[in-house]
Amino acid sequence: MASVVLADIAEYHSDVVSSLKLYFSFGRRPNESSQELIGRLEETDVRSSFAVLSRLEAAFRIDYECRCKEKLKDDVSWTFRRMYKSRKMRVSLEDDIFEAWLQNSTGSNRLISELRGAFKFRHWLAHGKYWRPNLGRKYDFSYVYLLAENALNTLPLINPS
């Protein structure tokens, strides 16, 4: 289900990019048109990235809730249930959920580190881009999409049917 939703976001992104390019190819001066097109494409890129990261956060939060309710016996589930006893659903994605995955799954260090960076980018977007972020890398739709797909395919997140 998660990859279908990501694929829908990618298809929508592609449709908007194609539409913008077509729209700006008619009736404008080339220099005026190209600068405005670049701005619109950049905005589309960050909006699509935001949508992917929002869906990814939802997947992690759904997994947290399912693991707490289903009382699974793996280390991640056990850690989540301990958190749930004191904080219920008021857990931090980066500090609690990602940390539980980092501490209780093998081979996830780099992935969790990359996810934390991407969610700093998401926070910057969510709060109106009013400061100059120090993100350490450029985040674009392609990178965010591949990162989300990698996380959803690598970590055994529970997705209720």
Secondary structure by P-SEA (a helix, b strand, c coil): caaaaaaaaaaaaaaaaaaaaaaacccccaaaaaaaaaaaaaaaaaaaaaaaaaaaaaaaaaaaaaaaaaccccaaaaaaaaaaacccccccccccaaaaaaaccccaaaaaaaaaaaaaaaaaaaacccccccccccccaaaaaaaaaaaaacccccccc
